[in-house]
Amino acid sequence: MSVRLGPRALSLARAYAELTGPGLGGIVLFAGRVRPDRVAGARVRALDYEVDRTVALERLRAIETTARRRFGAERTVLWHRSGSVAAGEVAVIVGAACAHRDPAFRAARYLIEELKRSVPIWKEVLAPPARRRRRRPARPAAR
Amino acid sequence: MAASVRVRFYATARLATGTAQVELPVPGQGISARDLLSELAREYPKLRRVLGASRFLRNDRYLTDLAERLAPGDQFAVHPPYGGG
């Protein structure tokens, strides 16, 4: 059982290592990255994740406990960044390890959906101010 | 020192109030969550729309009934819809 919530970068290799073990034949890992989308004309530079830390940690632990009980996941990972996360970086990793693939997929799906639905984490887009477009001079009316 | 409840605002609630937290004076016998929310809406008109979509916590526990009373020294949190991931 592994819950993390903090500013440090997340490693998929470390998450995978947390999930390996004898008899665990199905491992599902999901990583959510910050997309460099365009918002209001400016490229997203980063997302700033705000958390209510006490409540968020409690919720993350409760979600893991349920995933283990409901899907038989023997090992789970539920990691989320806080603070500023640059475009292209990983903001969240969830993972589940079971004896077989089907419960591992279902457990991992449950982990990420419950995290998004019920954990007090909010994101704010950090983008450079949009450049002002120069107005083209009006064309003369067609004759 | 006057009796008060500490109110914490997150995300869009923080943006609407312009502050992360306030100390709200309350009567010695406490105040219901509903009355506290009315005071907040009066104090911060831009917060009204956010409150309609938010969850509320008393001392880190989700409120299920707005009739629940808060005592001086309690903490109250406004959680707008979550957006992790």
Interface residues (C-beta under 8 A of the other chain):
Chain A: G32 Y49 E50 D52 T54 V55 E58 H80 A91 V92 I112 L115 K116 R117 S118 V119 P120 I121 W122 K123 E124
Chain B: R8 Y10 A11 T12 R14 L57 D60 A77 H79 P80 Y82 G83 G84 G85
